[in-house]
Amino acid sequence: CCTPLGWLKRMTQFKSKAGKQQDESSAGLLTYPVLQAADIALYDAQLVPVGQDQLQHLEFARDVVQAFNSRFCANGGSNKQLVVPRAVVVNSAARVMSLKDATSKVSKVLGN
């Protein structure tokens, strides 16, 4: 109720995996970022360690939390506001690289 479809379709992961067949893609590609945002919000996470390639997911989570707070907790509502998370990027672990090819990211498709 707080996540417009447009936000989900702009996610890099959705666009790269669905490609030109977005209408035939699995709902899992769209719902995963929402579930990830819920996991972060559930534990009132203030600082979330992420890799550089996960920053978009955390920004999405921030947007969802802010939309929820605006919709359900505004104007002195009795509901507790959700914590808006912030990213912590550790440069030494910002991206997990493949052990087979140190220039590419770890990937299930590549079998590494």
Summary of the structure (lengths in Angstrom):
residues: 112
radius of gyration: 16.3
end to end distance: 37.3
largest distance: 54.7
contacts: 265
relative contact order: 0.14
helix: 49%
strand: 9%
